[in-house]
Amino acid sequence: MLGIKPAELVLKGEKLFKELKLGEQELSDKEWIAILASHPSLIERPIVLHEGRAAIGRPLENVVEILDQ
């Protein structure tokens, strides 16, 4: 629904991201999904769903955009 790759959902500033050295690896979408499933704290949030559309809640304008349409 977001129309983005799993790697684009990752909070790269998180301590865990650095500890796992994820920025130093080339990972497939499947590998990113497994990492995010194992470490949900790395997922950018909130993710807002509205009338079949989704947006990452930061910046706030993303949410306003899907609510206004």
All heavy atoms as TSV, in Angstrom:
chain	resi	resn	atom	element	x	y	z
A	1	MET	N	N	0.817	-1.207	0.000
A	1	MET	CA	C	0.000	0.000	0.000
A	1	MET	C	C	0.857	1.267	0.000
A	1	MET	O	O	0.427	2.283	-0.504
A	1	MET	CB	C	-0.932	0.009	1.211
A	1	MET	CG	C	-2.071	-0.987	1.110
A	1	MET	SD	S	-3.120	-1.011	2.575
A	1	MET	CE	C	-4.112	0.420	2.275
A	2	LEU	N	N	2.029	1.194	0.609
A	2	LEU	CA	C	2.890	2.371	0.655
A	2	LEU	C	C	3.613	2.612	-0.675
A	2	LEU	O	O	4.008	3.727	-0.966
A	2	LEU	CB	C	3.932	2.237	1.771
A	2	LEU	CG	C	3.402	2.366	3.191
A	2	LEU	CD1	C	4.472	1.939	4.191
A	2	LEU	CD2	C	2.944	3.775	3.474
A	3	GLY	N	N	3.798	1.551	-1.441
A	3	GLY	CA	C	4.486	1.690	-2.724
A	3	GLY	C	C	5.976	1.942	-2.584
A	3	GLY	O	O	6.557	2.611	-3.432
A	4	ILE	N	N	6.577	1.430	-1.507
A	4	ILE	CA	C	8.012	1.614	-1.303
A	4	ILE	C	C	8.669	0.269	-1.004
A	4	ILE	O	O	7.997	-0.706	-0.692
A	4	ILE	CB	C	8.315	2.599	-0.159
A	4	ILE	CG1	C	7.764	2.085	1.167
A	4	ILE	CG2	C	7.772	3.990	-0.482
A	4	ILE	CD1	C	8.127	2.935	2.365
A	5	LYS	N	N	9.978	0.238	-1.113
A	5	LYS	CA	C	10.756	-0.960	-0.796
A	5	LYS	C	C	10.851	-1.111	0.722
A	5	LYS	O	O	10.819	-0.116	1.453
A	5	LYS	CB	C	12.172	-0.820	-1.359
A	5	LYS	CG	C	12.227	-0.741	-2.855
A	5	LYS	CD	C	12.361	-2.117	-3.358
A	5	LYS	CE	C	12.827	-2.165	-4.793
A	5	LYS	NZ	N	12.724	-3.523	-5.278
A	6	PRO	N	N	10.985	-2.345	1.215
A	6	PRO	CA	C	11.120	-2.553	2.660
A	6	PRO	C	C	12.264	-1.747	3.283
A	6	PRO	O	O	12.127	-1.235	4.388
A	6	PRO	CB	C	11.373	-4.058	2.781
A	6	PRO	CG	C	10.748	-4.642	1.560
A	6	PRO	CD	C	10.938	-3.605	0.487
A	7	ALA	N	N	13.355	-1.583	2.577
A	7	ALA	CA	C	14.502	-0.828	3.100
A	7	ALA	C	C	14.139	0.628	3.376
A	7	ALA	O	O	14.747	1.278	4.233
A	7	ALA	CB	C	15.673	-0.903	2.130
A	8	GLU	N	N	13.119	1.135	2.693
A	8	GLU	CA	C	12.697	2.524	2.887
A	8	GLU	C	C	11.876	2.713	4.158
A	8	GLU	O	O	11.588	3.841	4.538
A	8	GLU	CB	C	11.917	3.005	1.665
A	8	GLU	CG	C	12.764	3.057	0.406
A	8	GLU	CD	C	11.955	3.431	-0.812
A	8	GLU	OE1	O	11.571	4.609	-0.921
A	8	GLU	OE2	O	11.703	2.531	-1.640
A	9	LEU	N	N	11.509	1.618	4.812
A	9	LEU	CA	C	10.762	1.679	6.072
A	9	LEU	C	C	11.678	1.670	7.290
A	9	LEU	O	O	11.215	1.763	8.412
A	9	LEU	CB	C	9.847	0.450	6.194
A	9	LEU	CG	C	8.500	0.510	5.539
A	9	LEU	CD1	C	7.792	-0.834	5.679
A	9	LEU	CD2	C	7.642	1.594	6.146
A	10	VAL	N	N	12.968	1.525	7.063
A	10	VAL	CA	C	13.920	1.320	8.151
A	10	VAL	C	C	14.337	2.643	8.791
A	10	VAL	O	O	14.682	3.599	8.097
A	10	VAL	CB	C	15.170	0.572	7.641
A	10	VAL	CG1	C	16.195	0.377	8.747
A	10	VAL	CG2	C	14.784	-0.768	7.037
A	11	LEU	N	N	14.317	2.663	10.122
A	11	LEU	CA	C	14.826	3.803	10.886
A	11	LEU	C	C	16.345	3.659	10.982
A	11	LEU	O	O	16.869	2.933	11.816
A	11	LEU	CB	C	14.205	3.828	12.285
A	11	LEU	CG	C	12.741	4.201	12.353
A	11	LEU	CD1	C	12.179	3.926	13.736
A	11	LEU	CD2	C	12.561	5.659	11.990
A	12	LYS	N	N	17.041	4.337	10.094
A	12	LYS	CA	C	18.489	4.194	9.999
A	12	LYS	C	C	19.246	4.875	11.132
A	12	LYS	O	O	20.412	4.586	11.359
A	12	LYS	CB	C	18.959	4.691	8.638
A	12	LYS	CG	C	18.413	3.816	7.517
A	12	LYS	CD	C	18.703	4.390	6.152
A	12	LYS	CE	C	18.196	3.470	5.062
A	12	LYS	NZ	N	16.781	3.434	4.899
A	13	GLY	N	N	18.594	5.738	11.874
A	13	GLY	CA	C	19.235	6.414	12.993
A	13	GLY	C	C	19.187	5.625	14.300
A	13	GLY	O	O	19.779	6.033	15.298
A	14	GLU	N	N	18.478	4.503	14.287
A	14	GLU	CA	C	18.341	3.698	15.503
A	14	GLU	C	C	19.659	3.029	15.880
A	14	GLU	O	O	20.424	2.598	15.015
A	14	GLU	CB	C	17.280	2.607	15.312
A	14	GLU	CG	C	15.872	3.114	15.286
A	14	GLU	CD	C	15.409	3.638	16.626
A	14	GLU	OE1	O	15.560	2.953	17.645
A	14	GLU	OE2	O	14.897	4.773	16.645
A	15	LYS	N	N	19.901	2.931	17.171
A	15	LYS	CA	C	21.108	2.291	17.691
A	15	LYS	C	C	21.229	0.856	17.166
A	15	LYS	O	O	22.310	0.415	16.768
A	15	LYS	CB	C	21.070	2.301	19.220
A	15	LYS	CG	C	22.262	1.705	19.882
A	15	LYS	CD	C	22.127	1.777	21.396
A	15	LYS	CE	C	23.275	1.044	22.065
A	15	LYS	NZ	N	23.112	1.026	23.528
A	16	LEU	N	N	20.116	0.125	17.143
A	16	LEU	CA	C	20.118	-1.258	16.680
A	16	LEU	C	C	20.554	-1.363	15.221
A	16	LEU	O	O	21.262	-2.294	14.838
A	16	LEU	CB	C	18.731	-1.881	16.870
A	16	LEU	CG	C	18.574	-3.345	16.471
A	16	LEU	CD1	C	19.529	-4.232	17.260
A	16	LEU	CD2	C	17.137	-3.785	16.668
A	17	PHE	N	N	20.143	-0.418	14.392
A	17	PHE	CA	C	20.549	-0.394	12.987
A	17	PHE	C	C	22.068	-0.375	12.890
A	17	PHE	O	O	22.662	-1.115	12.106
A	17	PHE	CB	C	19.947	0.831	12.276
A	17	PHE	CG	C	20.322	0.955	10.834
A	17	PHE	CD1	C	19.582	0.306	9.857
A	17	PHE	CD2	C	21.407	1.723	10.437
A	17	PHE	CE1	C	19.921	0.425	8.513
A	17	PHE	CE2	C	21.751	1.848	9.099
A	17	PHE	CZ	C	20.997	1.197	8.136
A	18	LYS	N	N	22.678	0.448	13.715
A	18	LYS	CA	C	24.142	0.553	13.717
A	18	LYS	C	C	24.786	-0.688	14.316
A	18	LYS	O	O	25.790	-1.181	13.806
A	18	LYS	CB	C	24.558	1.813	14.456
A	18	LYS	CG	C	24.116	3.075	13.726
A	18	LYS	CD	C	24.297	4.321	14.537
A	18	LYS	CE	C	23.721	5.484	13.745
A	18	LYS	NZ	N	23.206	6.535	14.553
A	19	GLU	N	N	24.198	-1.197	15.400
A	19	GLU	CA	C	24.744	-2.398	16.042
A	19	GLU	C	C	24.739	-3.597	15.097
A	19	GLU	O	O	25.674	-4.401	15.100
A	19	GLU	CB	C	23.955	-2.739	17.304
A	19	GLU	CG	C	24.189	-1.795	18.446
A	19	GLU	CD	C	23.278	-2.063	19.634
A	19	GLU	OE1	O	22.405	-2.963	19.559
A	19	GLU	OE2	O	23.432	-1.356	20.653
A	20	LEU	N	N	23.695	-3.729	14.300
A	20	LEU	CA	C	23.594	-4.836	13.351
A	20	LEU	C	C	24.369	-4.578	12.065
A	20	LEU	O	O	24.406	-5.443	11.183
A	20	LEU	CB	C	22.117	-5.118	13.024
A	20	LEU	CG	C	21.246	-5.585	14.185
A	20	LEU	CD1	C	19.788	-5.703	13.746
A	20	LEU	CD2	C	21.754	-6.916	14.734
A	21	LYS	N	N	24.943	-3.369	11.968
A	21	LYS	CA	C	25.735	-2.965	10.788
A	21	LYS	C	C	24.936	-3.111	9.493
A	21	LYS	O	O	25.444	-3.533	8.467
A	21	LYS	CB	C	27.038	-3.750	10.731
A	21	LYS	CG	C	27.902	-3.507	11.951
A	21	LYS	CD	C	29.203	-4.222	11.890
A	21	LYS	CE	C	29.951	-3.880	13.182
A	21	LYS	NZ	N	31.241	-4.474	13.263
A	22	LEU	N	N	23.665	-2.739	9.570
A	22	LEU	CA	C	22.784	-2.883	8.417
A	22	LEU	C	C	23.127	-1.919	7.287
A	22	LEU	O	O	22.863	-2.216	6.128
A	22	LEU	CB	C	21.328	-2.722	8.846
A	22	LEU	CG	C	20.827	-3.800	9.801
A	22	LEU	CD1	C	19.441	-3.458	10.320
A	22	LEU	CD2	C	20.838	-5.162	9.140
A	23	GLY	N	N	23.720	-0.797	7.619
A	23	GLY	CA	C	24.110	0.163	6.596
A	23	GLY	C	C	25.296	-0.301	5.768
A	23	GLY	O	O	25.567	0.248	4.705
A	24	GLU	N	N	25.964	-1.322	6.227
A	24	GLU	CA	C	27.150	-1.837	5.541
A	24	GLU	C	C	26.831	-3.044	4.667
A	24	GLU	O	O	27.731	-3.641	4.088
A	24	GLU	CB	C	28.208	-2.227	6.579
A	24	GLU	CG	C	28.629	-1.070	7.459
A	24	GLU	CD	C	29.503	-1.521	8.621
A	24	GLU	OE1	O	30.052	-2.636	8.576
A	24	GLU	OE2	O	29.633	-0.729	9.574
A	25	GLN	N	N	25.558	-3.406	4.581
A	25	GLN	CA	C	25.170	-4.617	3.863
A	25	GLN	C	C	24.228	-4.292	2.716
A	25	GLN	O	O	23.449	-3.349	2.786
A	25	GLN	CB	C	24.454	-5.581	4.817
A	25	GLN	CG	C	25.265	-5.963	6.028
A	25	GLN	CD	C	24.454	-6.823	6.972
A	25	GLN	OE1	O	23.867	-7.814	6.562
A	25	GLN	NE2	N	24.417	-6.439	8.241
A	26	GLU	N	N	24.321	-5.089	1.658
A	26	GLU	CA	C	23.328	-5.020	0.588
A	26	GLU	C	C	22.364	-6.161	0.823
A	26	GLU	O	O	22.746	-7.323	0.753
A	26	GLU	CB	C	23.996	-5.155	-0.778
A	26	GLU	CG	C	24.573	-3.853	-1.266
A	26	GLU	CD	C	24.882	-3.889	-2.753
A	26	GLU	OE1	O	24.087	-4.470	-3.525
A	26	GLU	OE2	O	25.909	-3.328	-3.111
A	27	LEU	N	N	21.131	-5.820	1.124
A	27	LEU	CA	C	20.138	-6.827	1.480
A	27	LEU	C	C	18.991	-6.821	0.480
A	27	LEU	O	O	18.595	-5.768	-0.026
A	27	LEU	CB	C	19.606	-6.566	2.885
A	27	LEU	CG	C	20.656	-6.577	4.002
A	27	LEU	CD1	C	20.079	-5.999	5.281
A	27	LEU	CD2	C	21.166	-7.989	4.242
A	28	SER	N	N	18.452	-8.000	0.224
A	28	SER	CA	C	17.293	-8.121	-0.660
A	28	SER	C	C	16.034	-7.677	0.095
A	28	SER	O	O	16.042	-7.547	1.321
A	28	SER	CB	C	17.132	-9.575	-1.106
A	28	SER	OG	O	16.747	-10.387	-0.005
A	29	ASP	N	N	14.955	-7.477	-0.643
A	29	ASP	CA	C	13.677	-7.138	-0.012
A	29	ASP	C	C	13.283	-8.214	0.987
A	29	ASP	O	O	12.815	-7.912	2.091
A	29	ASP	CB	C	12.568	-6.979	-1.057
A	29	ASP	CG	C	12.716	-5.716	-1.885
A	29	ASP	OD1	O	13.571	-4.860	-1.562
A	29	ASP	OD2	O	11.960	-5.584	-2.865
A	30	LYS	N	N	13.462	-9.463	0.612
A	30	LYS	CA	C	13.109	-10.585	1.492
A	30	LYS	C	C	13.930	-10.535	2.784
A	30	LYS	O	O	13.397	-10.762	3.873
A	30	LYS	CB	C	13.345	-11.901	0.753
A	30	LYS	CG	C	12.850	-13.112	1.481
A	30	LYS	CD	C	13.020	-14.359	0.622
A	30	LYS	CE	C	12.501	-15.580	1.351
A	30	LYS	NZ	N	12.584	-16.786	0.533
A	31	GLU	N	N	15.206	-10.216	2.683
A	31	GLU	CA	C	16.056	-10.120	3.872
A	31	GLU	C	C	15.628	-8.955	4.761
A	31	GLU	O	O	15.587	-9.074	5.983
A	31	GLU	CB	C	17.523	-9.976	3.471
A	31	GLU	CG	C	18.092	-11.242	2.862
A	31	GLU	CD	C	19.454	-11.051	2.229
A	31	GLU	OE1	O	19.662	-10.022	1.527
A	31	GLU	OE2	O	20.309	-11.928	2.416
A	32	TRP	N	N	15.292	-7.799	4.143
A	32	TRP	CA	C	14.825	-6.655	4.924
A	32	TRP	C	C	13.534	-6.990	5.659
A	32	TRP	O	O	13.360	-6.630	6.820
A	32	TRP	CB	C	14.612	-5.421	4.045
A	32	TRP	CG	C	15.849	-4.632	3.819
A	32	TRP	CD1	C	16.468	-4.380	2.639
A	32	TRP	CD2	C	16.629	-3.958	4.814
A	32	TRP	NE1	N	17.586	-3.618	2.840
A	32	TRP	CE2	C	17.708	-3.335	4.172
A	32	TRP	CE3	C	16.529	-3.826	6.197
A	32	TRP	CZ2	C	18.670	-2.593	4.840
A	32	TRP	CZ3	C	17.493	-3.080	6.876
A	32	TRP	CH2	C	18.541	-2.478	6.201
A	33	ILE	N	N	12.619	-7.682	4.985
A	33	ILE	CA	C	11.352	-8.058	5.626
A	33	ILE	C	C	11.616	-8.946	6.835
A	33	ILE	O	O	11.015	-8.763	7.895
A	33	ILE	CB	C	10.402	-8.728	4.610
A	33	ILE	CG1	C	9.928	-7.671	3.601
A	33	ILE	CG2	C	9.218	-9.387	5.304
A	33	ILE	CD1	C	9.223	-8.237	2.386
A	34	ALA	N	N	12.534	-9.890	6.702
A	34	ALA	CA	C	12.881	-10.773	7.827
A	34	ALA	C	C	13.483	-9.973	8.979
A	34	ALA	O	O	13.146	-10.200	10.151
A	34	ALA	CB	C	13.843	-11.859	7.369
A	35	ILE	N	N	14.339	-9.011	8.668
A	35	ILE	CA	C	14.954	-8.171	9.709
A	35	ILE	C	C	13.888	-7.340	10.405
A	35	ILE	O	O	13.856	-7.245	11.636
A	35	ILE	CB	C	16.059	-7.282	9.109
A	35	ILE	CG1	C	17.265	-8.150	8.729
A	35	ILE	CG2	C	16.462	-6.168	10.077
A	35	ILE	CD1	C	18.279	-7.460	7.853
A	36	LEU	N	N	12.997	-6.729	9.637
A	36	LEU	CA	C	11.946	-5.893	10.225
A	36	LEU	C	C	10.967	-6.726	11.049
A	36	LEU	O	O	10.479	-6.263	12.081
A	36	LEU	CB	C	11.222	-5.107	9.135
A	36	LEU	CG	C	12.079	-4.045	8.439
A	36	LEU	CD1	C	11.341	-3.467	7.238
A	36	LEU	CD2	C	12.507	-2.957	9.393
A	37	ALA	N	N	10.706	-7.945	10.620
A	37	ALA	CA	C	9.828	-8.831	11.393
A	37	ALA	C	C	10.490	-9.221	12.716
A	37	ALA	O	O	9.821	-9.327	13.747
A	37	ALA	CB	C	9.485	-10.071	10.587
A	38	SER	N	N	11.801	-9.384	12.695
A	38	SER	CA	C	12.545	-9.761	13.906
A	38	SER	C	C	12.810	-8.573	14.824
A	38	SER	O	O	12.983	-8.738	16.027
A	38	SER	CB	C	13.883	-10.387	13.529
A	38	SER	OG	O	13.697	-11.575	12.826
A	39	HIS	N	N	12.883	-7.378	14.237
A	39	HIS	CA	C	13.222	-6.163	14.989
A	39	HIS	C	C	12.249	-5.032	14.626
A	39	HIS	O	O	12.622	-4.066	13.953
A	39	HIS	CB	C	14.662	-5.728	14.680
A	39	HIS	CG	C	15.684	-6.792	14.893
A	39	HIS	ND1	N	16.105	-7.183	16.139
A	39	HIS	CD2	C	16.360	-7.575	14.009
A	39	HIS	CE1	C	16.995	-8.140	16.026
A	39	HIS	NE2	N	17.175	-8.406	14.739
A	40	PRO	N	N	10.993	-5.139	15.054
A	40	PRO	CA	C	9.997	-4.133	14.667
A	40	PRO	C	C	10.329	-2.708	15.115
A	40	PRO	O	O	9.797	-1.750	14.562
A	40	PRO	CB	C	8.699	-4.633	15.297
A	40	PRO	CG	C	9.081	-5.686	16.262
A	40	PRO	CD	C	10.428	-6.196	15.881
A	41	SER	N	N	11.225	-2.556	16.066
A	41	SER	CA	C	11.607	-1.204	16.489
A	41	SER	C	C	12.333	-0.459	15.372
A	41	SER	O	O	12.469	0.768	15.431
A	41	SER	CB	C	12.489	-1.258	17.738
A	41	SER	OG	O	13.722	-1.900	17.461
A	42	LEU	N	N	12.769	-1.159	14.342
A	42	LEU	CA	C	13.445	-0.520	13.210
A	42	LEU	C	C	12.469	-0.001	12.153
A	42	LEU	O	O	12.882	0.626	11.189
A	42	LEU	CB	C	14.418	-1.508	12.543
A	42	LEU	CG	C	15.646	-1.882	13.354
A	42	LEU	CD1	C	16.436	-2.979	12.644
A	42	LEU	CD2	C	16.524	-0.667	13.598
A	43	ILE	N	N	11.172	-0.241	12.343
A	43	ILE	CA	C	10.178	0.184	11.350
A	43	ILE	C	C	9.766	1.632	11.597
A	43	ILE	O	O	9.382	2.001	12.703
A	43	ILE	CB	C	8.934	-0.730	11.399
A	43	ILE	CG1	C	9.319	-2.170	11.078
A	43	ILE	CG2	C	7.865	-0.230	10.414
A	43	ILE	CD1	C	8.186	-3.164	11.279
A	44	GLU	N	N	9.854	2.414	10.542
A	44	GLU	CA	C	9.382	3.807	10.590
A	44	GLU	C	C	7.900	3.791	10.909
A	44	GLU	O	O	7.131	3.034	10.331
A	44	GLU	CB	C	9.600	4.469	9.226
A	44	GLU	CG	C	9.163	5.899	9.149
A	44	GLU	CD	C	10.078	6.852	9.858
A	44	GLU	OE1	O	11.294	6.804	9.631
A	44	GLU	OE2	O	9.557	7.669	10.655
A	45	ARG	N	N	7.486	4.621	11.833
A	45	ARG	CA	C	6.089	4.642	12.226
A	45	ARG	C	C	5.698	6.033	12.687
A	45	ARG	O	O	6.581	6.825	12.963
A	45	ARG	CB	C	5.810	3.593	13.312
A	45	ARG	CG	C	6.702	3.720	14.524
A	45	ARG	CD	C	6.775	2.390	15.285
A	45	ARG	NE	N	7.626	2.481	16.425
A	45	ARG	CZ	C	8.948	2.433	16.404
A	45	ARG	NH1	N	9.585	2.289	15.286
A	45	ARG	NH2	N	9.642	2.541	17.506
A	46	PRO	N	N	4.466	6.321	12.776
A	46	PRO	CA	C	3.329	5.441	12.515
A	46	PRO	C	C	3.081	5.280	11.018
A	46	PRO	O	O	3.498	6.115	10.218
A	46	PRO	CB	C	2.161	6.171	13.172
A	46	PRO	CG	C	2.509	7.615	13.046
A	46	PRO	CD	C	4.020	7.661	13.187
A	47	ILE	N	N	2.403	4.216	10.677
A	47	ILE	CA	C	1.905	4.018	9.320
A	47	ILE	C	C	0.391	4.171	9.427
A	47	ILE	O	O	-0.266	3.473	10.197
A	47	ILE	CB	C	2.287	2.635	8.763
A	47	ILE	CG1	C	3.808	2.528	8.671
A	47	ILE	CG2	C	1.626	2.413	7.397
A	47	ILE	CD1	C	4.325	1.155	8.311
A	48	VAL	N	N	-0.142	5.110	8.687
A	48	VAL	CA	C	-1.569	5.434	8.753
A	48	VAL	C	C	-2.274	4.845	7.536
A	48	VAL	O	O	-1.805	5.000	6.403
A	48	VAL	CB	C	-1.760	6.968	8.793
A	48	VAL	CG1	C	-3.240	7.333	8.805
A	48	VAL	CG2	C	-1.046	7.559	9.997
A	49	LEU	N	N	-3.387	4.155	7.786
A	49	LEU	CA	C	-4.219	3.593	6.721
A	49	LEU	C	C	-5.532	4.355	6.667
A	49	LEU	O	O	-6.148	4.619	7.699
A	49	LEU	CB	C	-4.507	2.116	6.996
A	49	LEU	CG	C	-3.298	1.213	7.182
A	49	LEU	CD1	C	-3.752	-0.190	7.553
A	49	LEU	CD2	C	-2.445	1.188	5.940
A	50	HIS	N	N	-5.944	4.719	5.447
A	50	HIS	CA	C	-7.205	5.449	5.282
A	50	HIS	C	C	-7.766	5.167	3.898
A	50	HIS	O	O	-7.119	5.462	2.890
A	50	HIS	CB	C	-6.965	6.953	5.453
A	50	HIS	CG	C	-8.186	7.792	5.271
A	50	HIS	ND1	N	-9.230	7.782	6.163
A	50	HIS	CD2	C	-8.538	8.660	4.291
A	50	HIS	CE1	C	-10.166	8.622	5.748
A	50	HIS	NE2	N	-9.769	9.156	4.612
A	51	GLU	N	N	-8.950	4.574	3.869
A	51	GLU	CA	C	-9.677	4.319	2.624
A	51	GLU	C	C	-8.799	3.663	1.558
A	51	GLU	O	O	-8.732	4.111	0.415
A	51	GLU	CB	C	-10.309	5.608	2.105
A	51	GLU	CG	C	-11.375	6.147	3.043
A	51	GLU	CD	C	-12.069	7.382	2.520
A	51	GLU	OE1	O	-11.704	7.910	1.450
A	51	GLU	OE2	O	-13.009	7.828	3.204
A	52	GLY	N	N	-8.125	2.601	1.950
A	52	GLY	CA	C	-7.318	1.837	1.003
A	52	GLY	C	C	-5.978	2.448	0.644
A	52	GLY	O	O	-5.294	1.967	-0.249
A	53	ARG	N	N	-5.603	3.498	1.328
A	53	ARG	CA	C	-4.305	4.143	1.089
A	53	ARG	C	C	-3.509	4.110	2.379
A	53	ARG	O	O	-4.067	3.979	3.464
A	53	ARG	CB	C	-4.511	5.586	0.634
A	53	ARG	CG	C	-5.306	5.642	-0.673
A	53	ARG	CD	C	-5.434	7.018	-1.234
A	53	ARG	NE	N	-4.106	7.508	-1.578
A	53	ARG	CZ	C	-3.768	8.794	-1.575
A	53	ARG	NH1	N	-4.655	9.699	-1.262
A	53	ARG	NH2	N	-2.562	9.178	-1.889
A	54	ALA	N	N	-2.196	4.251	2.247
A	54	ALA	CA	C	-1.317	4.239	3.410
A	54	ALA	C	C	-0.263	5.326	3.280
A	54	ALA	O	O	0.117	5.713	2.174
A	54	ALA	CB	C	-0.640	2.875	3.534
A	55	ALA	N	N	0.206	5.797	4.436
A	55	ALA	CA	C	1.269	6.800	4.465
A	55	ALA	C	C	2.062	6.638	5.751
A	55	ALA	O	O	1.510	6.286	6.796
A	55	ALA	CB	C	0.688	8.215	4.398
A	56	ILE	N	N	3.342	6.890	5.652
A	56	ILE	CA	C	4.179	6.950	6.846
A	56	ILE	C	C	3.878	8.288	7.502
A	56	ILE	O	O	3.830	9.322	6.838
A	56	ILE	CB	C	5.672	6.818	6.481
A	56	ILE	CG1	C	5.925	5.436	5.863
A	56	ILE	CG2	C	6.542	7.035	7.711
A	56	ILE	CD1	C	7.317	5.240	5.323
A	57	GLY	N	N	3.678	8.276	8.807
A	57	GLY	CA	C	3.218	9.454	9.532
A	57	GLY	C	C	4.231	10.565	9.729
A	57	GLY	O	O	3.906	11.570	10.338
A	58	ARG	N	N	5.417	10.401	9.239
A	58	ARG	CA	C	6.402	11.476	9.332
A	58	ARG	C	C	6.971	11.740	7.959
A	58	ARG	O	O	7.456	10.786	7.327
A	58	ARG	CB	C	7.535	11.097	10.295
A	58	ARG	CG	C	7.079	11.120	11.727
A	58	ARG	CD	C	8.209	10.842	12.651
A	58	ARG	NE	N	8.038	9.455	13.120
A	58	ARG	CZ	C	8.937	8.780	13.778
A	58	ARG	NH1	N	10.082	9.302	14.062
A	58	ARG	NH2	N	8.714	7.561	14.177
A	59	PRO	N	N	6.910	12.931	7.489
A	59	PRO	CA	C	6.333	14.109	8.116
A	59	PRO	C	C	4.807	14.069	8.106
A	59	PRO	O	O	4.197	13.342	7.316
A	59	PRO	CB	C	6.852	15.268	7.265
A	59	PRO	CG	C	7.059	14.681	5.916
A	59	PRO	CD	C	7.473	13.252	6.161
A	60	LEU	N	N	4.218	14.860	8.940
A	60	LEU	CA	C	2.771	14.909	9.108
A	60	LEU	C	C	2.038	15.181	7.789
A	60	LEU	O	O	0.925	14.705	7.585
A	60	LEU	CB	C	2.398	15.964	10.151
A	60	LEU	CG	C	0.928	16.095	10.485
A	60	LEU	CD1	C	0.366	14.771	10.997
A	60	LEU	CD2	C	0.707	17.188	11.507
A	61	GLU	N	N	2.662	15.892	6.893
A	61	GLU	CA	C	2.041	16.210	5.609
A	61	GLU	C	C	1.656	14.952	4.844
A	61	GLU	O	O	0.699	14.956	4.067
A	61	GLU	CB	C	2.969	17.083	4.748
A	61	GLU	CG	C	3.149	18.490	5.264
A	61	GLU	CD	C	4.128	18.600	6.443
A	61	GLU	OE1	O	4.952	17.673	6.665
A	61	GLU	OE2	O	4.071	19.612	7.152
A	62	ASN	N	N	2.396	13.847	5.044
A	62	ASN	CA	C	2.061	12.583	4.388
A	62	ASN	C	C	0.668	12.120	4.806
A	62	ASN	O	O	-0.112	11.660	3.973
A	62	ASN	CB	C	3.067	11.482	4.750
A	62	ASN	CG	C	4.436	11.722	4.191
A	62	ASN	OD1	O	4.641	12.509	3.289
A	62	ASN	ND2	N	5.400	11.019	4.736
A	63	VAL	N	N	0.353	12.239	6.068
A	63	VAL	CA	C	-0.952	11.813	6.579
A	63	VAL	C	C	-2.038	12.759	6.106
A	63	VAL	O	O	-3.098	12.337	5.648
A	63	VAL	CB	C	-0.942	11.730	8.122
A	63	VAL	CG1	C	-2.325	11.395	8.657
A	63	VAL	CG2	C	0.084	10.711	8.586
A	64	VAL	N	N	-1.785	14.034	6.180
A	64	VAL	CA	C	-2.761	15.033	5.727
A	64	VAL	C	C	-3.133	14.785	4.272
A	64	VAL	O	O	-4.305	14.845	3.891
A	64	VAL	CB	C	-2.216	16.463	5.920
A	64	VAL	CG1	C	-3.113	17.491	5.280
A	64	VAL	CG2	C	-2.028	16.761	7.406
A	65	GLU	N	N	-2.137	14.423	3.465
A	65	GLU	CA	C	-2.371	14.186	2.042
A	65	GLU	C	C	-3.363	13.049	1.808
A	65	GLU	O	O	-4.291	13.171	1.011
A	65	GLU	CB	C	-1.066	13.883	1.327
A	65	GLU	CG	C	-1.221	13.686	-0.165
A	65	GLU	CD	C	0.101	13.411	-0.848
A	65	GLU	OE1	O	1.130	13.981	-0.439
A	65	GLU	OE2	O	0.102	12.599	-1.795
A	66	ILE	N	N	-3.206	11.920	2.520
A	66	ILE	CA	C	-4.143	10.812	2.280
A	66	ILE	C	C	-5.511	11.062	2.917
A	66	ILE	O	O	-6.504	10.524	2.456
A	66	ILE	CB	C	-3.577	9.435	2.686
A	66	ILE	CG1	C	-3.456	9.277	4.196
A	66	ILE	CG2	C	-2.298	9.118	1.976
A	66	ILE	CD1	C	-3.249	7.847	4.649
A	67	LEU	N	N	-5.570	11.870	3.951
A	67	LEU	CA	C	-6.855	12.171	4.586
A	67	LEU	C	C	-7.670	13.164	3.754
A	67	LEU	O	O	-8.897	13.148	3.795
A	67	LEU	CB	C	-6.647	12.733	5.986
A	67	LEU	CG	C	-6.042	11.766	7.006
A	67	LEU	CD1	C	-5.824	12.473	8.335
A	67	LEU	CD2	C	-6.900	10.527	7.178
A	68	ASP	N	N	-6.978	14.026	3.010
A	68	ASP	CA	C	-7.668	15.038	2.214
A	68	ASP	C	C	-8.206	14.503	0.889
A	68	ASP	O	O	-8.985	15.171	0.231
A	68	ASP	CB	C	-6.729	16.216	1.917
A	68	ASP	CG	C	-6.573	17.125	3.123
A	68	ASP	OD1	O	-7.394	17.037	4.056
A	68	ASP	OD2	O	-5.614	17.922	3.137
A	69	GLN	N	N	-7.788	13.318	0.506
A	69	GLN	CA	C	-8.222	12.807	-0.804
A	69	GLN	C	C	-9.359	11.850	-0.692
A	69	GLN	O	O	-9.656	11.252	0.236
A	69	GLN	CB	C	-7.047	12.155	-1.531
A	69	GLN	CG	C	-6.007	13.175	-1.868
A	69	GLN	CD	C	-4.852	12.578	-2.639
A	69	GLN	OE1	O	-4.784	11.396	-2.881
A	69	GLN	NE2	N	-3.922	13.414	-3.023
